[in-house]
Amino acid sequence: MLWTIFVILLVLWLLGFIGFHVLGAYIHILLVIAVVVLIIALINGGRSRI
């Protein structure tokens, strides 16, 4: 589940970065959230506990 959220946030960030450069701050917040989700997934060892 965490990997799914990570991929969705990463795709949204890429789309926003390329297509909607006006919303730069929000897009970078999405990137930070995606990185946090990735770190949580790595810490859990691939097992989602949510």
Distance bins in CASP14 RR format, pairs under 12 A and 6 or more apart:
PFRMAT RR
TARGET T0000
AUTHOR 0000-0000-0000
RMODE 2
METHOD distances of the structure
MODEL  1
1 7 0 0 0 0 0 1 0 0 0 0 0
1 8 0 0 0 0 0 1 0 0 0 0 0
1 37 0 0 0 0 1 0 0 0 0 0 0
1 40 0 0 0 0 0 1 0 0 0 0 0
1 41 0 0 0 0 1 0 0 0 0 0 0
1 44 0 0 0 0 0 1 0 0 0 0 0
1 46 0 0 0 0 0 1 0 0 0 0 0
1 47 0 0 0 0 0 1 0 0 0 0 0
1 48 1 0 1 0 0 0 0 0 0 0 0
1 49 0 0 0 0 1 0 0 0 0 0 0
1 50 1 0 0 1 0 0 0 0 0 0 0
2 8 0 0 0 0 0 1 0 0 0 0 0
2 9 0 0 0 0 0 1 0 0 0 0 0
2 33 0 0 0 0 0 1 0 0 0 0 0
2 34 0 0 0 0 0 1 0 0 0 0 0
2 35 0 0 0 0 0 1 0 0 0 0 0
2 36 0 0 0 0 1 0 0 0 0 0 0
2 37 1 0 1 0 0 0 0 0 0 0 0
2 38 1 0 0 1 0 0 0 0 0 0 0
2 39 0 0 0 0 1 0 0 0 0 0 0
2 40 1 0 0 1 0 0 0 0 0 0 0
2 41 1 0 1 0 0 0 0 0 0 0 0
2 42 0 0 0 0 1 0 0 0 0 0 0
2 43 0 0 0 0 0 1 0 0 0 0 0
2 44 1 0 0 1 0 0 0 0 0 0 0
2 45 0 0 0 0 1 0 0 0 0 0 0
2 46 1 0 0 1 0 0 0 0 0 0 0
2 47 0 0 0 0 1 0 0 0 0 0 0
2 48 1 0 1 0 0 0 0 0 0 0 0
2 49 0 0 0 0 1 0 0 0 0 0 0
2 50 1 0 0 1 0 0 0 0 0 0 0
3 9 0 0 0 0 0 1 0 0 0 0 0
3 10 0 0 0 0 0 1 0 0 0 0 0
3 34 0 0 0 0 0 1 0 0 0 0 0
3 37 0 0 0 0 1 0 0 0 0 0 0
3 38 0 0 0 0 1 0 0 0 0 0 0
3 40 0 0 0 0 0 1 0 0 0 0 0
3 41 1 0 1 0 0 0 0 0 0 0 0
3 42 0 0 0 0 0 1 0 0 0 0 0
3 44 0 0 0 0 0 1 0 0 0 0 0
3 45 0 0 0 0 0 1 0 0 0 0 0
3 46 1 0 0 1 0 0 0 0 0 0 0
3 47 0 0 0 0 0 1 0 0 0 0 0
3 48 0 0 0 0 1 0 0 0 0 0 0
4 10 0 0 0 0 0 1 0 0 0 0 0
4 11 0 0 0 0 0 1 0 0 0 0 0
4 34 0 0 0 0 0 1 0 0 0 0 0
4 37 0 0 0 0 1 0 0 0 0 0 0
4 38 0 0 0 0 0 1 0 0 0 0 0
4 41 0 0 0 0 0 1 0 0 0 0 0
4 48 0 0 0 0 1 0 0 0 0 0 0
4 50 0 0 0 0 0 1 0 0 0 0 0
5 11 0 0 0 0 0 1 0 0 0 0 0
5 12 0 0 0 0 0 1 0 0 0 0 0
5 30 0 0 0 0 0 1 0 0 0 0 0
5 33 0 0 0 0 1 0 0 0 0 0 0
5 34 1 0 0 1 0 0 0 0 0 0 0
5 35 0 0 0 0 0 1 0 0 0 0 0
5 36 0 0 0 0 0 1 0 0 0 0 0
5 37 1 0 1 0 0 0 0 0 0 0 0
5 38 0 0 0 0 1 0 0 0 0 0 0
5 40 0 0 0 0 1 0 0 0 0 0 0
5 41 0 0 0 0 1 0 0 0 0 0 0
5 48 0 0 0 0 1 0 0 0 0 0 0
5 50 0 0 0 0 1 0 0 0 0 0 0
6 12 0 0 0 0 0 1 0 0 0 0 0
6 13 0 0 0 0 0 1 0 0 0 0 0
6 30 0 0 0 0 0 1 0 0 0 0 0
6 31 0 0 0 0 0 1 0 0 0 0 0
6 32 0 0 0 0 0 1 0 0 0 0 0
6 33 0 0 0 0 1 0 0 0 0 0 0
6 34 1 0 1 0 0 0 0 0 0 0 0
6 35 0 0 0 0 1 0 0 0 0 0 0
6 36 0 0 0 0 1 0 0 0 0 0 0
6 37 1 0 1 0 0 0 0 0 0 0 0
6 38 1 0 1 0 0 0 0 0 0 0 0
6 39 0 0 0 0 1 0 0 0 0 0 0
6 40 0 0 0 0 1 0 0 0 0 0 0
6 41 1 0 0 1 0 0 0 0 0 0 0
6 42 0 0 0 0 0 1 0 0 0 0 0
6 46 0 0 0 0 0 1 0 0 0 0 0
6 48 0 0 0 0 0 1 0 0 0 0 0
7 13 0 0 0 0 0 1 0 0 0 0 0
7 14 0 0 0 0 0 1 0 0 0 0 0
7 34 0 0 0 0 1 0 0 0 0 0 0
7 37 0 0 0 0 1 0 0 0 0 0 0
7 38 0 0 0 0 1 0 0 0 0 0 0
7 41 0 0 0 0 0 1 0 0 0 0 0
8 14 0 0 0 0 0 1 0 0 0 0 0
8 15 0 0 0 0 0 1 0 0 0 0 0
8 30 0 0 0 0 1 0 0 0 0 0 0
8 33 0 0 0 0 0 1 0 0 0 0 0
8 34 0 0 0 0 1 0 0 0 0 0 0
8 37 0 0 0 0 1 0 0 0 0 0 0
9 15 0 0 0 0 0 1 0 0 0 0 0
9 16 0 0 0 0 0 1 0 0 0 0 0
9 26 0 0 0 0 0 1 0 0 0 0 0
9 27 0 0 0 0 0 1 0 0 0 0 0
9 28 0 0 0 0 0 1 0 0 0 0 0
9 29 0 0 0 0 1 0 0 0 0 0 0
9 30 1 0 1 0 0 0 0 0 0 0 0
9 31 1 0 0 1 0 0 0 0 0 0 0
9 32 0 0 0 0 1 0 0 0 0 0 0
9 33 1 0 1 0 0 0 0 0 0 0 0
9 34 1 1 0 0 0 0 0 0 0 0 0
9 35 0 0 0 0 1 0 0 0 0 0 0
9 36 0 0 0 0 1 0 0 0 0 0 0
9 37 1 0 0 1 0 0 0 0 0 0 0
9 38 0 0 0 0 1 0 0 0 0 0 0
10 16 0 0 0 0 0 1 0 0 0 0 0
10 17 0 0 0 0 0 1 0 0 0 0 0
10 27 0 0 0 0 0 1 0 0 0 0 0
10 30 0 0 0 0 1 0 0 0 0 0 0
10 31 1 0 0 1 0 0 0 0 0 0 0
10 32 0 0 0 0 0 1 0 0 0 0 0
10 33 0 0 0 0 1 0 0 0 0 0 0
10 34 1 0 1 0 0 0 0 0 0 0 0
10 35 0 0 0 0 1 0 0 0 0 0 0
10 37 0 0 0 0 1 0 0 0 0 0 0
10 38 0 0 0 0 1 0 0 0 0 0 0
11 17 0 0 0 0 0 1 0 0 0 0 0
11 18 0 0 0 0 0 1 0 0 0 0 0
11 27 0 0 0 0 0 1 0 0 0 0 0
11 30 0 0 0 0 1 0 0 0 0 0 0
11 31 0 0 0 0 0 1 0 0 0 0 0
11 34 0 0 0 0 1 0 0 0 0 0 0
12 18 0 0 0 0 0 1 0 0 0 0 0
12 19 0 0 0 0 0 1 0 0 0 0 0
12 20 0 0 0 0 0 1 0 0 0 0 0
12 23 0 0 0 0 0 1 0 0 0 0 0
12 26 0 0 0 0 1 0 0 0 0 0 0
12 27 1 0 0 1 0 0 0 0 0 0 0
12 28 0 0 0 0 0 1 0 0 0 0 0
12 29 0 0 0 0 0 1 0 0 0 0 0
12 30 1 0 1 0 0 0 0 0 0 0 0
12 31 0 0 0 0 1 0 0 0 0 0 0
12 33 0 0 0 0 1 0 0 0 0 0 0
12 34 0 0 0 0 1 0 0 0 0 0 0
13 19 0 0 0 0 0 1 0 0 0 0 0
13 20 0 0 0 0 0 1 0 0 0 0 0
13 23 0 0 0 0 0 1 0 0 0 0 0
13 24 0 0 0 0 1 0 0 0 0 0 0
13 26 0 0 0 0 1 0 0 0 0 0 0
13 27 1 0 1 0 0 0 0 0 0 0 0
13 28 1 0 0 1 0 0 0 0 0 0 0
13 29 0 0 0 0 1 0 0 0 0 0 0
13 30 1 0 1 0 0 0 0 0 0 0 0
13 31 1 0 1 0 0 0 0 0 0 0 0
13 32 0 0 0 0 1 0 0 0 0 0 0
13 33 0 0 0 0 1 0 0 0 0 0 0
13 34 1 0 0 1 0 0 0 0 0 0 0
13 35 0 0 0 0 1 0 0 0 0 0 0
13 37 0 0 0 0 0 1 0 0 0 0 0
14 20 0 0 0 0 0 1 0 0 0 0 0
14 27 0 0 0 0 1 0 0 0 0 0 0
14 30 0 0 0 0 1 0 0 0 0 0 0
14 31 0 0 0 0 1 0 0 0 0 0 0
14 34 0 0 0 0 0 1 0 0 0 0 0
15 21 0 0 0 0 0 1 0 0 0 0 0
15 23 0 0 0 0 0 1 0 0 0 0 0
15 27 0 0 0 0 1 0 0 0 0 0 0
15 30 0 0 0 0 1 0 0 0 0 0 0
15 31 0 0 0 0 0 1 0 0 0 0 0
16 22 0 0 0 0 1 0 0 0 0 0 0
16 23 1 0 0 1 0 0 0 0 0 0 0
16 24 1 0 0 1 0 0 0 0 0 0 0
16 25 0 0 0 0 0 1 0 0 0 0 0
16 26 0 0 0 0 1 0 0 0 0 0 0
16 27 1 0 1 0 0 0 0 0 0 0 0
16 28 0 0 0 0 0 1 0 0 0 0 0
16 29 0 0 0 0 0 1 0 0 0 0 0
16 30 0 0 0 0 1 0 0 0 0 0 0
16 31 0 0 0 0 0 1 0 0 0 0 0
17 23 0 0 0 0 1 0 0 0 0 0 0
17 24 1 0 0 1 0 0 0 0 0 0 0
17 25 0 0 0 0 0 1 0 0 0 0 0
17 26 0 0 0 0 0 1 0 0 0 0 0
17 27 1 0 1 0 0 0 0 0 0 0 0
17 28 0 0 0 0 1 0 0 0 0 0 0
17 30 0 0 0 0 1 0 0 0 0 0 0
17 31 0 0 0 0 1 0 0 0 0 0 0
18 24 0 0 0 0 0 1 0 0 0 0 0
18 27 0 0 0 0 1 0 0 0 0 0 0
19 27 0 0 0 0 1 0 0 0 0 0 0
20 26 0 0 0 0 1 0 0 0 0 0 0
20 27 1 0 0 1 0 0 0 0 0 0 0
20 30 0 0 0 0 0 1 0 0 0 0 0
21 27 0 0 0 0 1 0 0 0 0 0 0
21 28 0 0 0 0 0 1 0 0 0 0 0
23 29 0 0 0 0 1 0 0 0 0 0 0
23 30 0 0 0 0 1 0 0 0 0 0 0
24 30 0 0 0 0 1 0 0 0 0 0 0
24 31 0 0 0 0 1 0 0 0 0 0 0
25 31 0 0 0 0 0 1 0 0 0 0 0
25 32 0 0 0 0 0 1 0 0 0 0 0
26 32 0 0 0 0 0 1 0 0 0 0 0
26 33 0 0 0 0 0 1 0 0 0 0 0
27 33 0 0 0 0 0 1 0 0 0 0 0
27 34 0 0 0 0 0 1 0 0 0 0 0
28 34 0 0 0 0 0 1 0 0 0 0 0
28 35 0 0 0 0 0 1 0 0 0 0 0
29 35 0 0 0 0 0 1 0 0 0 0 0
29 36 0 0 0 0 0 1 0 0 0 0 0
30 36 0 0 0 0 0 1 0 0 0 0 0
30 37 0 0 0 0 0 1 0 0 0 0 0
31 37 0 0 0 0 0 1 0 0 0 0 0
31 38 0 0 0 0 0 1 0 0 0 0 0
32 38 0 0 0 0 0 1 0 0 0 0 0
32 39 0 0 0 0 0 1 0 0 0 0 0
33 39 0 0 0 0 0 1 0 0 0 0 0
33 40 0 0 0 0 0 1 0 0 0 0 0
34 40 0 0 0 0 0 1 0 0 0 0 0
34 41 0 0 0 0 0 1 0 0 0 0 0
35 41 0 0 0 0 0 1 0 0 0 0 0
35 42 0 0 0 0 0 1 0 0 0 0 0
36 42 0 0 0 0 0 1 0 0 0 0 0
36 43 0 0 0 0 0 1 0 0 0 0 0
37 43 0 0 0 0 0 1 0 0 0 0 0
37 44 0 0 0 0 0 1 0 0 0 0 0
37 46 0 0 0 0 0 1 0 0 0 0 0
37 48 0 0 0 0 0 1 0 0 0 0 0
37 50 0 0 0 0 0 1 0 0 0 0 0
38 44 0 0 0 0 0 1 0 0 0 0 0
38 45 0 0 0 0 0 1 0 0 0 0 0
38 46 0 0 0 0 0 1 0 0 0 0 0
39 45 0 0 0 0 0 1 0 0 0 0 0
39 46 0 0 0 0 0 1 0 0 0 0 0
40 46 0 0 0 0 1 0 0 0 0 0 0
40 47 0 0 0 0 0 1 0 0 0 0 0
40 48 0 0 0 0 1 0 0 0 0 0 0
40 49 0 0 0 0 1 0 0 0 0 0 0
40 50 0 0 0 0 1 0 0 0 0 0 0
41 47 0 0 0 0 1 0 0 0 0 0 0
41 48 1 0 0 1 0 0 0 0 0 0 0
41 49 0 0 0 0 0 1 0 0 0 0 0
41 50 0 0 0 0 0 1 0 0 0 0 0
43 49 0 0 0 0 0 1 0 0 0 0 0
44 50 0 0 0 0 1 0 0 0 0 0 0
END
